[in-house]
Amino acid sequence: MNFPDIPAGTETLPARIGVLALQGAFIEHIRMLHSLGVQALEVRRPEQLAGLGGLIIPGGESTTIGKLAATSGLLEPLRSMSRSGKPMWGTCAGMILLARDSGYRQDNIGIMDIQVVRNAFGRQVDSFEEDLEVPVLEPPAPFHGIFIRAPSIERVGAEAEVLARLQDGTIVAARQANLLATSFHPELTHDPRFHKLFIKMCGIVP
């Protein structure tokens, strides 16, 4: 799959949105942000969170990302960043890390009022794609969701709202104040609308 090139000159812009770059599909998020004219910073240390407008936690292996975040001293700074109102978006494994209840004992940020099920649709060979109705996206049109060893949202608490479901009713996207979670991978598409939604949550005008 071909991804947008990084526009010339964006590497000199101030970093605005961070992407946790410990493991997983972080470079695809960075390329999507750059294609929208927003500079991004690869975040690996707590001090790199300073001054960011928001943070994306990418897909990958949630257990590995959690352990690396813990050993890097990032877990509590990430919780503090969220409590301060800075937007965070977790995709796939990132959604698991955001959830208060992941059904699994692991290093977790645990700040979003959702309960998730890991590998809800099976193994890598059971990956699939489905068009989703997501009314909050602009312009309104189905969003092509790519699900790779994806989790699902079993329960959305009173603090959160459902943004998208599969045709069978399974919840696959939710939002809670400054938090956004998707069980699929918008960064693996050429559709920038979820990234535009998050940029808007961060109060950034490209």
C-alpha positions in Angstrom: 0.0 0.0 0.0 1.3 3.5 -0.9 1.2 6.2 1.7 1.3 10.0 1.2 4.8 11.5 1.1 5.8 13.9 3.8 5.3 17.4 2.3 8.6 19.4 1.9 9.0 21.9 4.7 6.8 20.3 7.3 9.9 18.9 9.1 10.7 22.4 10.1 7.3 23.2 11.7 6.8 23.1 15.5 5.7 19.6 16.6 2.0 19.8 17.4 0.6 16.2 17.7 2.7 13.4 19.3 2.6 9.8 18.2 3.7 7.2 20.7 6.6 5.5 18.9 7.5 2.6 21.1 6.2 -0.2 18.8 3.6 -0.6 16.1 2.2 1.4 13.3 3.3 4.9 14.4 5.0 6.0 11.1 1.7 5.6 9.2 0.0 8.0 11.6 2.8 10.5 11.2 2.6 10.3 7.4 -1.1 10.9 7.5 -0.7 14.0 9.9 2.0 15.4 7.6 -0.2 14.9 4.6 -2.7 17.1 6.3 -0.1 19.8 7.0 0.3 19.0 10.7 3.7 18.3 12.2 4.1 15.3 14.4 6.6 14.1 16.9 7.7 10.6 17.7 7.3 10.2 21.4 9.5 7.8 23.4 10.3 9.8 26.6 8.1 11.7 29.1 9.8 15.0 28.4 8.6 14.8 24.8 5.0 15.2 25.9 5.6 18.8 26.8 3.8 21.3 24.5 1.9 18.8 22.4 -1.6 19.5 21.3 -2.5 15.8 21.6 -1.2 12.3 21.3 -2.0 9.2 19.2 -1.4 5.7 20.5 -1.0 3.4 17.5 -1.8 -0.2 16.8 0.7 -2.9 17.5 1.1 -5.3 20.5 -0.7 -3.8 23.5 1.3 -5.8 26.0 4.6 -4.8 24.5 3.6 -1.1 24.2 2.4 -1.1 27.8 5.6 -2.7 29.1 7.8 -0.3 27.1 5.7 2.7 28.3 6.1 1.5 31.9 9.9 1.0 31.6 10.2 4.4 29.9 8.3 6.1 32.7 5.5 7.2 30.4 2.4 5.7 32.0 1.8 8.3 34.7 2.8 11.2 32.5 0.3 10.0 29.9 -2.5 9.7 32.6 -1.6 13.2 33.7 -1.7 14.5 30.2 -5.2 13.1 29.7 -6.4 14.5 33.0 -5.2 17.9 32.0 -7.6 17.7 29.0 -5.1 17.0 26.2 -6.7 14.8 23.5 -5.6 11.2 23.1 -6.6 8.8 20.4 -5.9 5.0 20.6 -6.2 2.8 17.5 -6.5 -1.0 17.9 -3.8 -1.8 20.6 -3.9 1.9 21.6 -7.6 1.5 22.4 -6.8 -1.4 24.7 -4.2 0.8 26.5 -6.8 3.6 27.0 -9.5 1.4 28.3 -10.3 1.2 32.0 -11.2 -2.5 31.6 -9.1 -4.5 29.1 -10.0 -7.9 30.6 -6.3 -8.6 31.0 -3.6 -7.8 33.5 -1.1 -5.6 31.8 0.6 -2.1 32.0 -2.2 0.2 31.0 -3.1 3.9 30.9 -6.7 3.0 31.9 -8.4 6.3 31.6 -11.4 5.7 29.2 -14.8 4.5 30.4 -15.0 1.5 28.1 -14.6 -2.3 28.4 -12.7 -3.9 25.6 -12.2 -7.5 24.3 -8.8 -8.3 23.0 -8.5 -10.1 19.6 -12.3 -10.1 19.5 -12.5 -11.3 15.9 -9.7 -14.0 15.9 -6.2 -14.2 14.8 -4.2 -12.4 12.0 -5.8 -14.7 9.4 -9.2 -13.5 10.5 -8.5 -9.9 9.7 -11.2 -8.2 7.7 -12.5 -4.9 6.3 -16.0 -3.4 6.5 -17.6 0.0 5.6 -18.8 1.8 8.7 -21.4 4.5 9.3 -19.7 7.2 11.4 -22.1 10.2 11.6 -19.5 12.5 13.3 -17.2 12.4 10.3 -17.3 15.1 7.7 -18.3 14.9 4.9 -20.8 12.1 5.7 -20.0 8.9 3.9 -19.1 5.3 5.0 -15.6 4.9 6.4 -13.6 1.9 5.2 -12.5 0.1 8.5 -9.5 -2.2 8.4 -9.5 -4.7 11.3 -6.3 -6.5 12.1 -6.4 -8.8 15.2 -8.7 -6.1 16.4 -10.3 -5.6 19.8 -14.0 -4.7 20.2 -15.7 -2.5 22.7 -17.9 -4.7 24.9 -19.3 -1.9 27.0 -19.4 1.9 26.9 -19.8 3.6 30.2 -21.8 6.6 31.1 -18.9 9.0 30.3 -18.4 7.7 26.8 -20.4 7.6 23.5 -20.6 5.2 20.7 -19.3 6.5 17.3 -19.4 3.4 15.1 -20.7 -0.2 15.0 -20.3 -3.1 12.7 -23.3 -4.4 10.9 -23.8 -7.0 13.6 -24.0 -4.2 16.3 -20.4 -4.7 17.7 -19.0 -1.3 18.9 -15.8 -0.4 17.2 -15.3 3.3 17.9 -16.1 5.6 20.9 -15.4 9.0 22.2 -15.2 10.4 25.7 -14.5 14.2 26.1 -10.9 14.5 25.1 -10.5 10.7 24.3 -11.0 8.9 21.0 -10.8 5.1 20.4 -11.1 3.0 17.3 -10.6 -0.7 17.0 -9.6 -0.4 13.4 -6.7 1.3 11.6 -7.6 4.6 9.8 -3.9 5.3 9.2 -3.8 2.3 6.8 -6.4 4.0 4.5 -6.2 7.0 2.3 -9.2 8.5 4.1 -8.1 11.3 6.4 -11.4 12.0 8.1 -10.6 10.4 11.5 -7.3 12.2 11.6 -9.1 15.4 10.7 -11.6 14.7 13.6 -8.7 14.3 16.0 -6.9 17.4 14.7 -10.1 19.3 15.4 -10.3 17.8 18.9 -6.7 19.1 19.5 -7.8 22.6 18.5 -5.3 22.7 15.6 -6.0 24.3 12.2 -3.6 22.9 9.6 
